[in-house]
Amino acid sequence: MTPDILCIGSVLWDIIGRSPAAMRLGADVPGRIARLPGGVAMNIAKTLARFGLRPAILTAIGRDAEGDDLIAACARLGLETGYACRPDDLPTDRYMAVEGANGLIAAIADARSLEAAGDRILAPLSDGRLGSGAAPWPGPIALDGNLTESLLSDIATSPLFAAADLRLAPASPGKAGRLRPLLSHPRATLYMNLEEAGLLTGSPARTAPEAAEALLALGAVRVLVTDGADRAAEGRRGQGVITGTPPQVPVARVTGAGDTFMAAHLVAERGGADREAALQAALQTAAAYVSGDSGS
């Protein structure tokens, strides 16, 4: 069965330590440590599946025990993994984070296998399984910044992506700059937080609306910028910037919140929601995720 959407990027194991206490550098506090299926592409795909869509993931997952466990976890979540690259010589990637009551304390993303696999993960888009140069994939694609800057540069001009509805996520502030080649792609929508937007524009903004205006001025066609519990913004070239305010909720988790926001926004638009309604639906879904009231 043809998938509804392709999620391209990191699919790995999240190892998350969470404490109900506010934490500072060097803190040693009680809490809980969990291993969960994660990665930007995975987090987006999980949310899409919860809303009834059929996502397929294009990524690199090793043929080790952790990779087999991850494939099984994807199947339980309703994600199509048949198009994933399974290299024999690369381990399954991992992400480690520590979260406290005051938010994300620190994180390390080990996506070296995804980076090493390179354009091998895109083979289904060119070999006829999902598309080809003559008949490119015509649907939505969620693409994350864990891919190398070189590969993202190739994607920006590739005919394989010429007909797609591209939805872009930086993956982290440290990788926001990797999306620069795709900034002005005519079919791209960028999703980022205030910090990531400032790093991409080179000029930190005070608010999400200011950041959206700056990204549009740089050539972006469409952007969405979030700022935690403060106002979020959606901007379109020639149509201005609108804003929305997220519900105030207790923070139970933060890793994956931006990916959940992106997926929920895409789902709302597929359902026919207008700009304001789609933005508010995404903020509501992300808030429920952060509060722990939605599925993981």
N, C-alpha and C positions, 0 to 999 in steps of 0.2 A: 504494500500500500504506500502511495506517495506521501511523504511527510508534509505537514502544513507549513513548517518553518525549519530552517537550518540554524543550528547554534554552533559557531565555529570559534574554537579557542580552548581554554583550560578546563579540563575535567580531571579531577584529582581527589585525593583524600584531604579533607580539612581536619586538622587536629587543633581543637579550640579549648583553651582553658578559660573558664569564666568564674568570677568571684562576685558576690553581692556587695563587696566592700569597694570603696574608692581606693585607687591604687596610685602610687608614685613610683618613680624609677628606683629599682632595687627592692621593691616590696616583696614580701614572702607571706602570702595569706592563704587561708583555706578556700576551697572552691571545688569545681567539678571539671574534669577533662573528658572530652568526647571526640570520637572519630566519626566524621560524617562525610557523605559524598558532597564534594564542593567544587570550587573553581567558578569563574565568572560564567562561562558557557553552561556549565551544569546548573548553577543557581537560576539562571534565566530559563533554562529548559524545564526545571522542576516546577517553577511557577506557571509556565505555559501549560504543562501537563495537568496541573491542578485545575486550570480553567477549561480543560477539555480538548486542548489542541494536541496534535501529534508531532512533537519535535524530534528531529534527528540531530545527533551530535557528530561533528567532524573535528577530530582531535587525535592525540597520540596517547594510547594506553598500553603500558608494557605487558608482555606475556609472562609476568611474574604472578605470585600468589595475590599480591595486593591488586594487580590489574584484573585478575579473574573475579576477585571479590567486588571490585568496582563495576565491572560489567554486569554482575548479578544484581547489584544494588540499582543500577540504571534500569534494568528490566522490571524490577519491582515498582519503580517509579513511573513506568510507562514511557521510557525514553528509547528511541531506536538507536542502537549502537552498531548496526551492521555496516555502516559506512565509515566507522572509526578505523584509523591506522593502528595496527598492533605490531610494532617493531619488536624483533627478537632481541635486539642489542641495547635496548633502553629500558630503564626502570619506570614504574608508574610515579608520576609527579605527586608532590605533597605541599601543603600550606600549613603553617603553624601560626597561631595568634593567641594573644592574651587579652582578655577583656575584663574590665571592672565596671563598677557602678558609674564611673566617669567616662565610659566609652572604651574605644580601642586603645590599648596601652602600647602594643608593639606587634609586628607581624613579619614573617618571612615567607615569601613565595618561592618554592623550588619548582620552576616550570622548565627546567633545562631539557627534558625529553621532548616537550612540545616544541621548543625552539630548535632542537637538533633535528627533529623530524621535518621541519621546514614545509616546503610545498607538497610533500607526500600526503599531507592530510587533505589537500584539495583535489586529489585525483578523481573522486566521484563527480566533481563538477565539470571535468573535461573528458572523461572516458565514456560518457553516455548514460551512466547510472542515474545521475541527477541533472545532467546537462552536458553541453559541449560548446566549443567556440561558435559554432553556427547556430546553436539553439540553447542559449544560456538559461540558467535557472531563473524563472520569472517571479518567484515569490519573495517573502521576507527572509532576511538573513541577519541574525544577531552575531556580531563580530567583536571579539574583545582584544584589548591591547597587550595580552600576553604573547601574541605573535611577535616575531622580530620586526624591527623597523624596515628591514629590507623586504620582507615578505609583504608587509602592509603597503609599502611603496609599489610593489608589483601589483597588488590587488587594486590599487587606486586607478590603474590604467588597463587592467585586464578585461578583455571582452567577456570572460566568464562571469563577471559581475555587472555587466552593462544593463541588464534588465531587472536586477534585484532591487528590492526595497531594503536598503542597508541601514541597520541600527547599530551604532557604535558605542562601546563602553571602554573607558581607559584601563580598567582592571585595578589601578592604584595611582596615587599622585606621581609616584616615581616612573610610571610608564605612560603618563598622559601625552608626553611629547611624541610618542611613537605614532599617534594618530594624525600628526600634522600633515602627512601626505594626502590624507583623506578628508581634510578639513573642508575643502571646497567641492568635494564630489557632488554632482548634481542630484544624486539619489540617496544621499546620506543624512541621517538624523543622529546628532551627537547627544549622548547622555553623560553628564558628569557632575561632580560636586563643585562647590565654590573654589576649593583649593586646586583641584585639577584644572578648572577653567582658567584660573590665574596663571598656572604654570604653562598652559598652552598658549595663552595670549602674551605672556611675558610681563603682564601688569596686573597684580592682584586687585580684585574688585571688592568693595565693601558689602555688596548685596548680590543675590542671584540675578535680579533684573539687570544690574549694571554689567555683570559678567556675560549675560546673554547678548546684550547690546554689543559688547566688545567682540564676541565671537562672530556675530553677524557682520560687523565692520571688517573683520579679517577675511570674510568670504564664505563663511558657513551659510548653508541654505536653511538649516533648521537645527535648533538646539534646545535641550532641556537642562536646566541647572538647578540642583538642590542645595540646600544649606541647613542640613539637620532639622531642627525644630522651627527654623525661621522660614520666611517665604521662599517658595520655589518659583521658577520662571520657565516659560516656553516661548521661544522666539522664532519667527519665520521671516525670511527675506521678503521685504515688501509688504509685510502684514503686521509688523510690530511685535511687541512683547506683551504677554499676559502673565498674571501671577496667580498663585494659589497658596494657601496656608495649610500646613499639615496639622492633623489633630494632635493635641498634647497627650502623650501617653508615657507610662513608666518604661524605662529602657531595660529590657531583659537580654538583648543581643543586638549587635550592630553588623557583624560580618554577613554579607549577602543582602543587606537592605537596599543598596543602590541597584543591584541586579533584579531584585524583586520589583522595585519601582519601574524599571525599564520594561520588564515583562508585562506587568499589569497595564502600563500605558499602551503597549502594543495591542493587548487583548481588548482594551476599551475601544481603541480606534477600529479594530476589526469588527466590533459590534455596532459601529456607526456613531459613536460618541463624537461630539464636536470638541473643539480645542479645550474649552473650559471644563467640560465634563470629563474628558479623558485625563486631564491633568489632575483633577480632584480625585478621580477613581484611583489613579496611581499613588497619590499621596495617602489615601485611606488604606490601601492594601499594604504599602510599605510601613505605615504606622502600626497596623495589626501585626505585621511580621516582627517589628522591633519590640513590641510589647509581649511577644510570645503567644499571641492569640491565634496565629495561623499555623498551618503545617510547616514543618522544617524543610 
